[in-house]
Structure formats: structure tokens, C-alpha cells
Amino acid sequence: MLTSRVMEGEAKLTREMGPGPEEAQGRQAGPGPEAMRAAMADYVAAVHAAYLDASADLTAGERGRLPLVAAGTFTVAAVGSQNLHIIGTCDQLPAPAGQEVSLAGSDRDLAWTLRFFDPVIIPGLGLVDESREPQPDRIRDLLGLSGVVYHLTVPPGGGLSAHHALHAGTGLAHSHATASRDYDTLSNLLPRQASAIAEMRAAEASGLVVAVRLLAQHISGGDDDLRVLIPGDASAPDARRALLAWARERI
């Protein structure tokens, strides 16, 4: 039933979350807002189920350090602009007001509240230009989010099938598990920097890219090899991987 409901709603869900001017003036009859929200809720649940399934073979300690499992309870924002943005955050948000809608969900170790945002709720979303590429930082700024556990972006026509949810959740779990192992290795290689490494781990789990880069530079003692980690430079290498390579070369 989960798969059929997600696939039934996928064709119109992205448009419902982020209508263009022509669509806003009059849509043909189709599934109503409640059906769209139910399909979105099923998609998010499928992503989280895949995440938990993919991490089932990890040790208890490894699973416990995964950002979603460590958070336990979090919020998922479904945000409609020109793209559909699905954002997991541990930030505390005020209760829904006005036309805002929220739906509760849970699965094993996870419990979340799904919130829906579009240009009616946040007018600034209608002004975000994503005609060339997604603008995840701008979307998060408009919601005022400081800590992001994950951010999935679905382009128009990208679909929200159960198959897509399976790949998204599995990929997210593998990415989080890899990051956790990297930080465990860094802590073993650089025991005197354990506190800063723990702070860097938490910063990455919250999506604080600038903080991660600055902490990597600090942990390396300002080594010239890591000066390429320039905050704000999209072309800069991955800070965690760069720091790990640096540590392995010197230990």
C-alpha cells in the first residue's frame, strides 16, 4: 500500500508543492491537497525506512552515531519552489499557524514531524530563481534553518516513487555511515584533537559547511595543504576527506 500511494501521487506532488503562475490560476481536477500531503508523507516514510534498513547491519555504536538515529526526533520540511526540497532538521520550529499543515510519522528509532511550506506560507519562496540550478542554501535561509541533517532536492518531473525513495534513503545511510567511520579514524589518528574532531563531526551532521572547513584547518594546525578549504568556495575539496588524507600522510 505504501508503494502504490507514493506512485499514485508522484506525478502531481511536485507541482502541488510549487505551483507556477499558470497552474495557480486553475488546475484541472485531480487529487486534492490532502492526497498530495499523504503521498508526500508516504515518500518521506519510505526514505526513512530505507535509511534504517541500510544501517541495520552496523554495530550498535555505529548505528547510534548516525545523525538521524542520534537525533531520534526531528522535523522534515517539504518545501516547494521551482524544485521540491525535502529537508531534515533538528531545529526547533514553532507550532504551525494559519494555513500551515503538519503530519506526524515514526519508524523504529525515528520519529518526525512533516511540515509543508510553499509560496503561500513563505512568499519569498516564489522569488527563488532555480531555473539554472537548485538553491538549497537560499531555501534553508528562508526557513531560518541552522542545522540540517539531510537535504534532498527533486527537480520538476523528477518523480517521488518508492524506487526513488529507496535509493535516496539507502544513499543517505551509506553517506552518514562513511562520515561516521571517517571521524572515528580521525579520532584514532589524532587523539589530542578529539574534542575538535567531535565538534567537526557535529558541525557536519548539522550541515554547517563553513564551520567544518574552519575546524579542519584548526585541527591541522593551519597546515598549508588545507588552506584550500576556503569557506564559501563551492569548488573547495571535501573538508573531512582532505583532513583524513592529511592525517594519514603524517601519522
C-alpha positions in Angstrom: 0.0 0.0 0.0 2.9 2.3 0.8 4.4 1.9 -2.7 1.1 2.3 -4.5 0.2 5.5 -2.7 3.6 7.1 -3.3 3.5 6.2 -7.0 -0.1 7.4 -7.4 0.7 10.9 -6.1 4.1 11.4 -7.6 3.0 12.8 -11.0 1.3 15.8 -9.4 3.0 16.2 -6.0 5.9 18.4 -7.1 3.6 20.7 -8.9 1.3 20.9 -5.9 4.2 21.9 -3.7 5.5 24.5 -6.0 2.8 25.8 -8.5 3.8 28.2 -11.3 1.7 31.2 -12.2 -0.2 29.4 -14.9 -1.0 26.5 -12.6 -2.1 28.8 -9.8 -4.8 30.3 -11.9 -6.7 27.0 -12.4 -5.7 23.3 -12.3 -7.6 20.6 -13.9 -9.4 18.3 -11.5 -7.0 15.9 -9.7 -6.0 14.7 -6.3 -6.7 17.3 -3.6 -4.2 18.7 -1.1 -4.9 16.0 1.4 -4.0 13.3 -1.1 -0.9 15.2 -2.1 0.2 15.5 1.5 -0.5 11.9 2.2 1.7 10.9 -0.8 4.5 13.2 0.5 4.2 11.6 3.9 4.5 8.1 2.4 7.6 9.2 0.4 9.3 10.6 3.5 8.4 7.4 5.4 9.9 5.3 2.6 13.1 7.3 2.7 13.5 6.8 6.4 12.6 3.1 6.2 15.3 2.6 3.6 17.7 4.5 5.8 17.1 2.2 8.8 17.2 -0.9 6.6 20.5 0.1 5.1 22.0 0.7 8.5 20.7 -2.5 10.1 24.0 -4.4 9.8 26.1 -1.7 11.5 27.2 -2.3 15.1 25.0 -0.7 17.8 27.6 2.0 18.3 27.8 2.9 14.7 24.1 3.0 14.3 23.8 5.2 17.4 26.2 7.7 15.9 24.2 8.1 12.6 22.8 11.6 12.6 19.1 10.6 12.2 19.3 7.8 14.8 21.2 10.1 17.2 18.6 12.8 16.7 15.7 10.4 17.3 13.1 13.1 16.9 13.3 15.7 14.2 11.4 17.8 11.6 11.1 17.3 7.9 10.3 20.3 5.8 8.7 19.7 2.4 9.4 23.0 0.6 8.0 23.9 -2.8 9.8 26.4 -5.0 10.8 25.6 -8.6 12.2 22.4 -7.2 10.9 20.3 -4.3 13.2 20.4 -1.3 12.9 17.8 1.4 14.9 18.9 4.5 15.5 17.0 7.7 16.4 19.3 10.6 16.8 19.1 14.4 16.0 22.9 14.7 13.0 23.6 16.9 10.2 25.2 14.8 7.2 27.0 16.2 3.8 25.2 16.0 2.0 25.5 12.6 -0.1 28.6 12.3 -2.6 29.8 9.7 -2.6 27.6 6.6 0.4 25.6 7.7 0.0 21.8 8.0 2.0 19.2 9.8 1.8 15.4 9.9 3.5 13.1 12.4 5.4 10.0 11.4 7.6 7.3 13.0 9.5 4.2 12.2 11.5 2.2 14.8 14.2 4.5 16.2 12.9 7.6 14.4 10.0 10.0 15.0 9.4 13.1 12.8 7.0 15.8 12.1 6.5 16.6 8.4 5.8 20.3 7.7 4.7 21.8 4.4 6.0 25.2 3.1 5.2 26.9 -0.3 5.0 30.5 -1.5 1.6 30.9 0.2 3.2 30.2 3.6 6.6 31.8 2.8 6.2 34.4 -0.1 9.9 34.6 -0.6 9.9 31.0 -2.0 8.2 32.3 -5.1 11.1 34.6 -5.8 13.9 32.0 -5.6 15.3 31.5 -9.1 16.2 27.9 -9.6 16.0 28.0 -13.4 19.7 27.1 -13.8 20.3 25.1 -10.6 18.8 24.4 -7.2 19.4 27.0 -4.5 19.5 24.8 -1.3 21.3 27.5 0.8 18.7 30.1 -0.1 15.8 27.7 0.7 17.3 27.0 4.1 17.8 30.7 4.7 14.2 31.5 4.0 13.1 28.9 6.6 15.8 30.1 9.0 17.3 26.7 9.4 20.8 26.5 11.0 21.1 22.7 11.4 20.3 20.3 8.6 20.6 16.6 8.9 19.8 16.0 5.2 18.6 18.0 2.2 17.1 16.2 -0.8 16.2 18.1 -4.0 13.8 16.8 -6.5 13.6 18.7 -9.8 10.3 19.1 -11.7 9.3 15.8 -13.2 11.9 14.0 -11.1 9.3 11.9 -9.5 8.8 10.7 -6.0 8.4 7.0 -6.5 9.1 4.3 -3.9 12.1 3.3 -6.1 13.4 6.9 -5.8 12.8 6.8 -2.0 14.7 3.5 -1.7 17.8 5.0 -3.4 17.6 8.3 -1.5 17.3 6.6 1.9 20.0 4.0 1.2 22.4 6.5 -0.2 21.9 8.8 2.8 22.5 6.0 5.2 25.7 5.0 3.4 26.9 8.6 3.3 26.3 9.1 7.0 27.9 5.8 7.9 31.0 6.6 5.9 31.3 10.0 7.6 31.0 8.4 11.0 33.8 5.9 10.2 36.0 8.7 8.9 35.6 10.6 12.1 36.3 7.5 14.2 39.5 7.1 12.2 40.4 10.7 12.7 39.9 10.4 16.5 42.2 7.4 16.5 44.9 9.1 14.4 44.7 12.4 16.3 43.8 11.6 19.9 44.9 15.0 21.1 42.4 16.7 18.8 39.5 14.5 19.9 37.4 17.5 21.2 37.8 19.5 18.0 37.1 16.4 15.9 33.9 15.8 17.8 32.9 19.4 17.2 33.7 19.0 13.5 31.6 15.8 13.4 28.6 17.6 15.0 29.0 20.5 12.6 29.0 18.3 9.5 25.9 16.4 10.8 24.2 19.8 11.1 25.2 20.8 7.6 27.5 23.7 8.8 29.9 23.7 5.9 31.9 26.8 6.9 32.4 25.5 10.4 33.5 22.1 9.1 36.2 23.8 6.9 37.4 26.1 9.7 37.7 23.2 12.1 39.6 21.1 9.6 42.1 23.9 9.3 42.3 24.3 13.1 42.8 20.6 13.6 45.7 20.6 11.1 47.3 23.5 12.9 46.9 25.7 9.8 48.9 23.4 7.6 49.3 24.9 4.1 47.9 21.8 2.5 44.4 22.6 4.0 44.4 26.3 3.1 42.4 25.3 0.0 39.4 24.7 2.3 38.1 28.3 1.7 34.8 29.0 3.3 32.3 29.9 0.7 34.2 28.4 -2.2 32.0 25.8 -3.8 35.0 24.3 -5.6 36.9 23.5 -2.4 37.5 19.8 -1.6 35.6 17.9 0.9 37.0 19.0 4.3 36.6 15.7 6.1 38.3 13.7 3.4 41.0 16.3 3.0 41.7 16.2 6.7 41.7 12.4 6.8 44.2 12.2 3.9 46.4 14.8 5.6 46.3 12.9 8.9 47.2 9.6 7.3 50.2 11.1 5.5 51.6 12.5 8.7 50.9 9.8 11.3 
